[in-house]
Amino acid sequence: MRNENLQTREFGFEQGAEILQFINENMYAGADVRPSASVMGSVLASQKASQNYGVSPFLGLFDKNRLVGAMMLQTFQITDGREVHRCIQASSIFIKKSHRGNFYHFVEYLNQAYPNDLKLFMLSHPAVHKTAVKHGYKEVNKGEFLLNTYFILRPISFMAQSLKTKPFFHLISKIKFVDKLFNLLGSKKTDGLTESFSYDYSELTEHYEITQAGKLHAVWNAEVLKIKFGTSLYRAGTSLQSNHSIQLASKDENGVIKSCCILKPIFNYNRIVLVDFKSSTSEAAIHLLKGVFSFAKEHGIDAILVNDSIKKEINQFLPKLYLKARRETTGRAFMWLPEHLKTAEVKLYYGDDDMFW
């Protein structure tokens, strides 16, 4: 129910304990804030690494002195190739049931407190998008996030996990020998696992900037990768955690990165998602994708999810041998743009969303 008397307040890192506790208790995020174990942990780590580009990391919604809503603010840089702008993305939004209908307080506060910055709600609940549109946000990347494709490596295990609440789950799970046959496809030896961001990404960064010329797009370079994924980076020989960031790269003998991608586990499923993919040549892209499928096989992963925002650009390089399953989503992105950027073309990717940080 709308309540015009609610107050929105900003919180810094040193004051954010109350917000974090509130989010943990109400969103069931768990108390574990290690970046490798939770999305909230990696968002918090990246906020600290960049000092959130000068933006407060938390917003709280108060009814008198009682906290009834919270939102993390994940800030990143976006550019059109000429100017660099701050883009403030909402993250981990929650409002108590007793105060539903008051999300607009957060939206109005952001517009008033940060009038010159870009603001973003991406892959959020449809109700969030509806409120954003009423406050001047426009949809960007229309239709680009609406389809996920699963490349299935272990079909029986994939099906069993998808249908585990169905009566015939146990029957399906008994014929897993089929997975062993599928596991014979391709290599199981991972090539390209990269455990730092200390290599030379300049050629890849330059190629990315050329392909995005004239569009508003997220700044991408080694420093950005380190901020986003450095604290959750997977290292060989360790146990794969629920929010690890797996970096695979193809590089030459001089350590120059030719192609690079980031994979993330899908929480509660034995699947991984391709969240970032950059390549300067076709050969490097093909080599890197072989590494992606080899890593998944080596670690007993059931399927690899590729969103259409990435798949459309690498479809010609993806292997054709695997079974595929497609699923439509409600994924959309809404952005507030200052007047001089209202007509700009925006290009976002699946991995720009805070859930993959």
C-alpha positions in Angstrom: 0.0 0.0 0.0 1.4 3.4 -1.0 2.7 5.5 1.9 3.9 9.0 1.1 5.5 9.3 4.5 8.3 6.7 4.0 11.9 8.0 4.0 14.8 6.8 1.8 18.3 7.0 3.2 21.7 6.3 1.9 24.2 4.0 3.7 28.0 3.7 3.3 30.0 0.5 3.8 30.7 1.3 7.4 26.9 1.7 8.1 25.7 -1.1 5.9 25.5 -3.9 8.4 21.8 -3.3 9.1 21.0 -3.4 5.4 22.9 -6.6 4.9 21.3 -8.3 7.8 17.8 -7.1 6.5 18.6 -8.5 3.1 19.9 -11.8 4.5 16.8 -12.3 6.7 14.2 -11.4 4.1 15.7 -12.6 0.8 17.1 -15.9 2.2 20.5 -14.9 0.8 22.3 -16.6 3.7 24.8 -15.2 6.1 27.8 -16.3 3.9 29.0 -13.2 2.1 32.2 -14.8 0.6 32.3 -13.7 -3.0 32.8 -17.3 -4.2 29.7 -18.4 -2.2 27.0 -15.7 -2.9 26.1 -13.1 -5.4 25.6 -10.6 -2.6 29.1 -11.3 -1.4 30.7 -10.7 -4.9 28.6 -7.5 -5.4 29.8 -6.2 -2.1 33.4 -7.0 -2.9 33.2 -5.3 -6.3 31.6 -2.2 -4.7 34.5 -2.0 -2.3 37.1 -2.6 -5.0 35.8 0.4 -7.0 34.4 2.4 -4.1 31.2 2.1 -6.1 32.5 5.0 -8.3 31.5 7.4 -5.6 27.9 6.2 -5.2 26.5 5.1 -1.9 26.3 1.3 -1.9 23.0 0.9 -0.1 19.6 2.5 0.1 17.2 1.9 3.0 13.4 2.5 3.1 12.2 3.5 6.5 8.7 3.8 8.1 9.6 6.2 10.9 12.7 4.4 12.3 11.8 0.9 11.1 13.6 -0.5 8.1 11.0 -1.9 5.7 12.9 -2.0 2.4 16.5 -2.2 1.1 18.4 -2.0 -2.2 22.0 -2.3 -3.1 23.4 0.0 -5.7 26.0 -1.6 -8.1 27.7 1.1 -10.1 29.7 0.5 -13.3 31.1 2.7 -16.1 29.4 3.0 -19.5 30.8 4.8 -22.6 29.9 5.7 -26.1 33.6 5.8 -27.0 33.8 9.6 -26.4 32.6 10.1 -22.8 32.5 7.8 -19.8 29.4 7.9 -17.6 28.4 6.3 -14.3 25.6 3.8 -14.6 23.8 2.9 -11.3 22.2 -0.5 -11.3 19.7 -1.6 -8.6 20.6 -4.9 -6.9 19.0 -7.2 -4.3 15.8 -5.2 -4.0 13.4 -6.1 -1.2 10.4 -4.4 0.4 8.4 -6.0 3.2 5.0 -7.4 2.3 3.3 -4.9 4.6 4.8 -2.1 2.5 4.5 -3.4 -1.0 3.6 -0.7 -3.6 6.2 1.7 -2.3 9.1 0.8 -4.6 8.6 4.1 -6.4 10.3 5.8 -3.4 13.6 4.2 -4.4 13.1 5.2 -8.1 12.2 8.8 -7.2 15.2 9.1 -4.8 17.7 7.8 -7.5 16.3 10.3 -10.0 16.6 13.2 -7.6 19.9 12.3 -5.9 21.8 11.3 -9.1 20.2 13.4 -11.9 23.1 13.2 -14.3 23.9 9.5 -14.0 22.4 6.6 -16.0 20.2 4.3 -13.9 19.5 0.7 -14.7 17.0 -2.0 -13.8 18.0 -5.2 -15.6 16.4 -8.7 -15.5 14.3 -7.6 -12.6 10.7 -8.4 -11.6 8.1 -7.1 -14.2 6.6 -4.9 -11.4 9.9 -3.1 -11.1 10.0 -2.4 -14.8 6.4 -1.0 -14.7 7.3 1.5 -12.0 10.6 2.4 -13.8 8.7 3.3 -17.0 6.4 5.6 -15.1 9.4 7.5 -13.9 11.1 8.1 -17.3 13.0 4.8 -17.9 13.0 3.3 -21.3 13.5 -0.3 -22.4 16.9 -1.0 -24.0 18.1 -4.1 -25.9 14.5 -5.0 -26.7 14.0 -8.7 -27.1 17.7 -9.6 -26.6 17.4 -11.3 -23.3 14.2 -13.3 -23.8 15.6 -16.7 -24.8 18.1 -19.0 -23.1 19.6 -22.0 -24.8 20.9 -25.0 -22.9 23.7 -27.0 -24.5 23.1 -30.4 -22.8 26.2 -32.5 -21.9 24.4 -35.0 -19.7 20.8 -35.3 -20.9 19.6 -37.8 -18.3 21.0 -35.9 -15.4 19.7 -32.6 -16.9 16.2 -34.1 -17.4 16.2 -35.6 -13.9 17.1 -32.4 -12.2 14.5 -30.5 -14.3 11.8 -32.9 -13.3 12.8 -33.8 -9.8 9.4 -33.0 -8.4 7.6 -35.2 -10.9 6.6 -38.8 -10.2 8.8 -40.4 -12.9 12.0 -38.6 -11.6 13.4 -41.8 -10.0 12.8 -43.8 -13.2 14.7 -41.3 -15.3 17.6 -41.1 -12.8 18.2 -44.9 -13.1 19.2 -44.7 -16.8 22.2 -42.4 -16.3 24.5 -44.7 -18.2 23.3 -42.7 -21.3 25.2 -39.7 -19.8 28.4 -41.7 -20.0 27.9 -42.2 -23.7 27.4 -38.4 -24.3 30.5 -37.7 -22.2 32.6 -39.3 -24.9 31.8 -36.4 -27.2 34.7 -34.0 -27.4 37.6 -33.5 -25.0 37.5 -33.6 -21.2 40.8 -31.9 -20.8 40.4 -28.2 -20.0 42.6 -25.9 -21.9 42.8 -22.2 -21.1 41.8 -21.9 -17.4 43.3 -18.5 -16.4 43.7 -17.7 -12.7 44.4 -14.0 -12.8 43.8 -10.8 -14.8 47.5 -9.9 -15.1 47.8 -10.7 -18.8 47.6 -8.3 -21.7 44.0 -7.7 -22.6 44.7 -4.5 -24.7 44.1 -6.1 -28.1 40.8 -7.6 -27.0 39.7 -4.4 -25.4 40.5 -2.4 -28.6 38.6 -5.0 -30.7 35.6 -4.7 -28.4 35.6 -0.9 -28.6 35.7 -1.0 -32.4 32.7 -3.4 -32.5 30.7 -1.2 -30.1 31.5 2.1 -31.8 28.7 4.6 -31.5 26.8 2.6 -28.9 26.5 3.1 -25.2 28.2 0.0 -23.7 29.9 -1.1 -20.5 33.6 -0.3 -20.2 35.5 -3.6 -20.6 39.2 -4.1 -19.7 41.5 -6.0 -17.4 40.8 -3.6 -14.5 37.0 -4.0 -14.9 37.3 -7.8 -15.0 39.4 -7.7 -11.8 36.9 -5.5 -10.0 33.9 -7.7 -11.1 35.4 -11.2 -10.8 38.7 -11.0 -9.1 37.5 -11.9 -5.6 35.4 -14.9 -6.8 37.9 -16.3 -9.3 38.1 -20.0 -9.5 41.5 -21.7 -9.3 42.4 -25.1 -10.5 42.3 -27.9 -7.9 39.8 -26.2 -5.6 36.2 -27.1 -5.1 33.8 -25.3 -7.4 31.6 -23.1 -5.3 28.1 -21.8 -6.1 29.3 -18.3 -7.1 32.7 -18.9 -8.5 33.8 -16.9 -11.6 35.6 -19.2 -14.0 37.8 -17.4 -16.5 39.0 -19.2 -19.7 41.2 -17.5 -22.1 43.1 -18.1 -25.3 46.5 -16.3 -25.4 49.6 -16.2 -27.6 53.2 -16.9 -26.6 53.6 -13.3 -25.4 50.7 -13.5 -23.0 48.4 -11.4 -25.2 44.8 -12.4 -24.7 43.0 -13.3 -28.0 39.7 -14.4 -26.5 38.3 -14.5 -23.0 35.1 -15.7 -21.3 33.6 -15.9 -17.9 31.4 -18.8 -16.7 29.3 -18.9 -13.5 27.6 -21.8 -11.8 23.8 -21.7 -11.7 22.6 -21.8 -8.0 20.9 -25.1 -7.0 21.5 -26.6 -10.4 24.4 -28.6 -11.9 24.7 -26.1 -14.7 26.9 -23.2 -15.7 26.1 -20.0 -17.6 28.3 -18.2 -20.1 28.1 -14.6 -18.9 30.8 -12.9 -20.8 32.6 -13.7 -24.1 35.0 -11.6 -26.1 37.2 -12.6 -29.0 39.4 -10.8 -31.6 39.5 -13.6 -34.1 37.3 -16.5 -35.3 40.1 -19.0 -34.6 40.4 -17.8 -31.0 36.6 -18.0 -30.5 36.5 -21.6 -31.7 39.4 -22.6 -29.5 37.9 -20.9 -26.5 34.5 -22.5 -26.9 36.2 -25.9 -27.0 37.8 -25.0 -23.7 34.3 -24.1 -22.3 32.8 -27.5 -23.2 35.9 -29.3 -22.0 35.8 -27.6 -18.6 32.1 -28.4 -18.2 32.7 -32.1 -19.0 35.7 -32.3 -16.7 33.6 -31.0 -13.8 30.6 -33.2 -14.5 28.3 -30.2 -15.5 24.9 -31.2 -17.0 24.4 -28.2 -19.3 25.8 -24.8 -20.4 23.3 -21.9 -20.6 23.9 -19.3 -23.2 21.6 -16.2 -23.4 20.6 -14.9 -26.8 22.4 -11.6 -26.1 25.7 -13.6 -26.4 24.5 -16.5 -28.5 23.7 -14.3 -31.5 27.3 -13.1 -31.7 29.0 -16.5 -31.3 26.4 -18.8 -32.9 28.6 -19.7 -35.9 31.3 -20.9 -33.5 29.2 -23.0 -31.2 29.4 -26.8 -31.6 26.5 -28.5 -33.4 26.8 -32.0 -31.8 25.0 -31.3 -28.6 21.3 -31.6 -27.7 19.7 -28.2 -27.0 16.8 -27.0 -24.9 15.4 -23.5 -25.2 13.5 -21.6 -22.6 11.8 -18.2 -22.9 12.4 -15.7 -20.0 11.0 -12.4 -18.9 14.4 -10.8 -19.0 14.2 -7.1 -19.9 16.3 -4.0 -19.2 15.1 -0.5 -18.5 17.5 2.5 -18.3 17.1 6.2 -17.4 19.2 8.4 -19.7 20.0 12.1 -19.3 18.6 14.3 -22.0 21.6 14.4 -24.3 21.7 10.6 -24.4 18.0 10.0 -24.8 18.3 8.8 -28.4 21.6 6.8 -28.0 21.7 3.2 -28.9 22.4 1.0 -25.9 24.2 -2.4 -26.0 24.1 -4.4 -22.8 25.1 -8.1 -22.4 23.7 -10.8 -20.1 26.9 -10.5 -17.9 26.2 -6.8 -17.3 23.5 -7.7 -14.9 24.4 -7.6 -11.2 23.4 -11.3 -10.6 26.6 -12.4 -12.4 29.1 -10.2 -10.6 
